[in-house]
Amino acid sequence: MTALATRIFPRASVEAIADIEALLSISLFCFGGLLMSVSIIVADKYMPGEWF
């Protein structure tokens, strides 16, 4: 991942690359949680029963 970030931002410092990687990992984690929540809400429409 660091090699990709240095190719995209060739003049960025090491600290900036580390910040970008941290932001990217947090955003991917949040996206996964949001995707799972939305899929459960959508599946609840079509599958009868109590989920919680």
N, CA, C and O atoms as a MOPAC input file, in Angstrom:
PM7 MOZYME 1SCF
protein

 N      0.82400 1    -1.19100 1     0.00000 1
 C      0.00000 1     0.00000 1     0.00000 1
 C      0.86400 1     1.25000 1     0.00000 1
 O      0.51200 1     2.24800 1    -0.62800 1
 N      1.98500 1     1.20500 1     0.69300 1
 C      2.86700 1     2.36200 1     0.74000 1
 C      3.45500 1     2.66700 1    -0.63000 1
 O      3.61000 1     3.83100 1    -0.99700 1
 N      3.78000 1     1.63100 1    -1.38100 1
 C      4.33700 1     1.83800 1    -2.71100 1
 C      3.31400 1     2.50500 1    -3.62800 1
 O      3.67200 1     3.35500 1    -4.44400 1
 N      2.07100 1     2.13200 1    -3.50100 1
 C      1.01800 1     2.75900 1    -4.30400 1
 C      0.83500 1     4.22200 1    -3.92100 1
 O      0.66400 1     5.07900 1    -4.78800 1
 N      0.87100 1     4.50300 1    -2.63800 1
 C      0.71400 1     5.88900 1    -2.18400 1
 C      1.89100 1     6.74800 1    -2.63900 1
 O      1.70100 1     7.91400 1    -2.98400 1
 N      3.08400 1     6.20000 1    -2.64500 1
 C      4.22800 1     6.99200 1    -3.10000 1
 C      4.20300 1     7.20400 1    -4.60200 1
 O      4.74200 1     8.19600 1    -5.09200 1
 N      3.58700 1     6.29100 1    -5.34400 1
 C      3.43600 1     6.50700 1    -6.79100 1
 C      2.40900 1     7.59100 1    -7.07800 1
 O      2.57900 1     8.38300 1    -8.00500 1
 N      1.35000 1     7.62700 1    -6.28900 1
 C      0.30700 1     8.63300 1    -6.50600 1
 C      0.79000 1    10.00600 1    -6.05200 1
 O      0.55500 1    11.00900 1    -6.72500 1
 N      1.47000 1    10.04400 1    -4.90100 1
 C      1.98500 1    11.29600 1    -4.33800 1
 C      3.50500 1    11.20900 1    -4.23500 1
 O      4.02600 1    10.92900 1    -3.15600 1
 N      4.22400 1    11.43900 1    -5.32500 1
 C      5.68100 1    11.21200 1    -5.29500 1
 C      6.45400 1    12.19600 1    -4.41900 1
 O      7.53900 1    11.86000 1    -3.94400 1
 N      5.92900 1    13.39500 1    -4.19300 1
 C      6.66800 1    14.37900 1    -3.39900 1
 C      6.17800 1    14.46300 1    -1.96400 1
 O      6.58700 1    15.36200 1    -1.23000 1
 N      5.32000 1    13.55700 1    -1.55100 1
 C      4.78500 1    13.58600 1    -0.18700 1
 C      5.81100 1    13.04200 1     0.80700 1
 O      6.63500 1    12.19200 1     0.46900 1
 N      5.74500 1    13.54200 1     2.01500 1
 C      6.67100 1    13.07900 1     3.05400 1
 C      6.19200 1    11.74400 1     3.62900 1
 O      5.07700 1    11.29700 1     3.36100 1
 N      7.04200 1    11.13700 1     4.40400 1
 C      6.71300 1     9.84300 1     5.01900 1
 C      5.53900 1    10.00100 1     5.98400 1
 O      4.67100 1     9.13000 1     6.06000 1
 N      5.51400 1    11.10300 1     6.71300 1
 C      4.40900 1    11.34400 1     7.65100 1
 C      3.08900 1    11.52100 1     6.91300 1
 O      2.04800 1    11.05000 1     7.37000 1
 N      3.13400 1    12.19500 1     5.78400 1
 C      1.90700 1    12.38900 1     4.99800 1
 C      1.40700 1    11.05800 1     4.44400 1
 O      0.20300 1    10.80200 1     4.43100 1
 N      2.31600 1    10.22300 1     3.99300 1
 C      1.93000 1     8.90000 1     3.48600 1
 C      1.31100 1     8.06900 1     4.60600 1
 O      0.32300 1     7.37100 1     4.38000 1
 N      1.87700 1     8.13500 1     5.81000 1
 C      1.32900 1     7.39300 1     6.94700 1
 C     -0.06600 1     7.90500 1     7.29800 1
 O     -0.95100 1     7.11800 1     7.63400 1
 N     -0.26600 1     9.22900 1     7.22200 1
 C     -1.58500 1     9.79100 1     7.49700 1
 C     -2.60000 1     9.34800 1     6.45400 1
 O     -3.74500 1     9.04200 1     6.78800 1
 N     -2.18300 1     9.31300 1     5.19500 1
 C     -3.08300 1     8.87500 1     4.12100 1
 C     -3.47300 1     7.41600 1     4.31800 1
 O     -4.63400 1     7.04900 1     4.13900 1
 N     -2.50200 1     6.58700 1     4.68500 1
 C     -2.80400 1     5.16500 1     4.90000 1
 C     -3.73200 1     4.96400 1     6.09100 1
 O     -4.61200 1     4.10500 1     6.04600 1
 N     -3.55100 1     5.73600 1     7.14800 1
 C     -4.44000 1     5.61800 1     8.30400 1
 C     -5.85800 1     6.04700 1     7.94000 1
 O     -6.82600 1     5.39300 1     8.32700 1
 N     -5.97900 1     7.13700 1     7.20200 1
 C     -7.29200 1     7.60100 1     6.77400 1
 C     -7.95500 1     6.58100 1     5.85500 1
 O     -9.15900 1     6.34400 1     5.95700 1
 N     -7.18500 1     5.98400 1     4.96900 1
 C     -7.73200 1     4.98900 1     4.05600 1
 C     -8.22100 1     3.74900 1     4.79900 1
 O     -9.28500 1     3.22000 1     4.48000 1
 N     -7.46900 1     3.28500 1     5.77100 1
 C     -7.88400 1     2.08400 1     6.50600 1
 C     -9.13900 1     2.35000 1     7.34100 1
 O    -10.01700 1     1.49200 1     7.43300 1
 N     -9.22200 1     3.52600 1     7.94500 1
 C    -10.42100 1     3.87000 1     8.72200 1
 C    -11.63100 1     3.99300 1     7.81200 1
 O    -12.72100 1     3.53900 1     8.16000 1
 N    -11.44500 1     4.60600 1     6.64400 1
 C    -12.57600 1     4.77800 1     5.73300 1
 C    -13.04900 1     3.43600 1     5.17200 1
 O    -14.25000 1     3.23900 1     4.98600 1
 N    -12.13800 1     2.52500 1     4.90300 1
 C    -12.54800 1     1.19800 1     4.43400 1
 C    -13.29400 1     0.42700 1     5.51800 1
 O    -14.26000 1    -0.27500 1     5.22300 1
 N    -12.86000 1     0.55000 1     6.75800 1
 C    -13.54600 1    -0.10600 1     7.86300 1
 C    -14.96200 1     0.44900 1     8.02000 1
 O    -15.91200 1    -0.31300 1     8.20600 1
 N    -15.10500 1     1.76700 1     7.94700 1
 C    -16.42500 1     2.38700 1     8.07100 1
 C    -17.32500 1     2.01500 1     6.90000 1
 O    -18.52100 1     1.79000 1     7.08100 1
 N    -16.75100 1     1.94800 1     5.69700 1
 C    -17.51900 1     1.56100 1     4.52500 1
 C    -18.03200 1     0.12800 1     4.66700 1
 O    -19.16600 1    -0.16800 1     4.29100 1
 N    -17.20300 1    -0.75500 1     5.20600 1
 C    -17.63300 1    -2.14200 1     5.41100 1
 C    -18.77900 1    -2.23400 1     6.40500 1
 O    -19.72700 1    -2.98900 1     6.19200 1
 N    -18.69900 1    -1.47300 1     7.48700 1
 C    -19.78900 1    -1.47000 1     8.46500 1
 C    -21.06600 1    -0.89600 1     7.90500 1
 O    -22.15100 1    -1.41200 1     8.16900 1
 N    -20.94700 1     0.17300 1     7.13100 1
 C    -22.12400 1     0.77200 1     6.49500 1
 C    -22.74800 1    -0.17800 1     5.49200 1
 O    -23.97100 1    -0.30200 1     5.42800 1
 N    -21.91900 1    -0.84900 1     4.70900 1
 C    -22.42500 1    -1.80600 1     3.72700 1
 C    -23.14400 1    -2.96800 1     4.41000 1
 O    -24.18300 1    -3.42200 1     3.93100 1
 N    -22.60100 1    -3.44600 1     5.51800 1
 C    -23.24400 1    -4.53600 1     6.24200 1
 C    -24.57600 1    -4.08000 1     6.84500 1
 O    -25.55600 1    -4.82500 1     6.81100 1
 N    -24.61800 1    -2.87800 1     7.38800 1
 C    -25.85500 1    -2.36600 1     7.97500 1
 C    -26.94200 1    -2.20100 1     6.92700 1
 O    -28.09400 1    -2.57200 1     7.15400 1
 N    -26.57800 1    -1.64700 1     5.78900 1
 C    -27.56500 1    -1.45200 1     4.72200 1
 C    -28.03700 1    -2.79700 1     4.17400 1
 O    -29.22000 1    -2.95300 1     3.87100 1
 N    -27.14200 1    -3.76400 1     4.04300 1
 C    -27.56100 1    -5.07100 1     3.53800 1
 C    -28.49400 1    -5.77400 1     4.51400 1
 O    -29.40200 1    -6.48600 1     4.08600 1
 N    -28.29200 1    -5.59000 1     5.81500 1
 C    -29.20100 1    -6.18500 1     6.80200 1
 C    -30.56800 1    -5.51800 1     6.73000 1
 O    -31.59600 1    -6.18700 1     6.83300 1
 N    -30.58100 1    -4.19700 1     6.55300 1
 C    -31.86100 1    -3.48800 1     6.44400 1
 C    -32.60900 1    -3.93500 1     5.20000 1
 O    -33.82200 1    -4.14200 1     5.25100 1
 N    -31.90600 1    -4.08600 1     4.08600 1
 C    -32.55000 1    -4.52400 1     2.85000 1
 C    -33.01500 1    -5.97100 1     2.97100 1
 O    -34.11400 1    -6.30400 1     2.52500 1
 N    -32.19500 1    -6.83500 1     3.56800 1
 C    -32.57000 1    -8.23900 1     3.71700 1
 C    -33.74700 1    -8.39500 1     4.67100 1
 O    -34.51500 1    -9.35000 1     4.54600 1
 N    -33.90200 1    -7.48800 1     5.60900 1
 C    -35.00800 1    -7.56000 1     6.55900 1
 C    -36.34800 1    -7.36500 1     5.86400 1
 O    -37.36800 1    -7.87200 1     6.33000 1
 N    -36.35500 1    -6.64200 1     4.76600 1
 C    -37.59700 1    -6.45400 1     4.00900 1
 C    -38.08100 1    -7.76200 1     3.39800 1
 O    -39.28500 1    -8.00200 1     3.32300 1
 N    -37.15600 1    -8.60500 1     2.96400 1
 C    -37.50900 1    -9.79100 1     2.20500 1
 C    -37.48700 1   -11.08100 1     3.00900 1
 O    -38.01200 1   -12.09500 1     2.54900 1
 N    -36.89400 1   -11.07000 1     4.19400 1
 C    -36.84000 1   -12.26800 1     5.03900 1
 C    -37.67100 1   -12.04400 1     6.29100 1
 O    -37.37900 1   -11.15500 1     7.09000 1
 N    -38.70600 1   -12.85600 1     6.45600 1
 C    -39.53400 1   -12.67400 1     7.65300 1
 C    -38.79300 1   -13.16600 1     8.89500 1
 O    -37.90100 1   -14.01100 1     8.82100 1
 N    -39.19100 1   -12.61100 1    10.02800 1
 C    -38.61600 1   -13.03600 1    11.29900 1
 C    -37.98400 1   -11.87100 1    12.03800 1
 O    -37.76700 1   -10.79000 1    11.49000 1
 N    -37.69900 1   -12.13600 1    13.29800 1
 C    -37.07400 1   -11.12500 1    14.13100 1
 C    -35.55700 1   -11.30200 1    14.08000 1
 O    -35.05000 1   -12.39100 1    14.34700 1
 N    -34.84600 1   -10.25700 1    13.74600 1
 C    -33.39500 1   -10.29600 1    13.67900 1
 C    -32.76900 1    -9.95900 1    15.01700 1
 O    -31.73100 1   -10.50500 1    15.39000 1
 N    -33.42600 1    -9.03700 1    15.74200 1
 C    -32.82700 1    -8.57600 1    16.98400 1
 C    -33.79600 1    -8.74300 1    18.13000 1
 O    -33.46900 1    -8.40700 1    19.26900 1

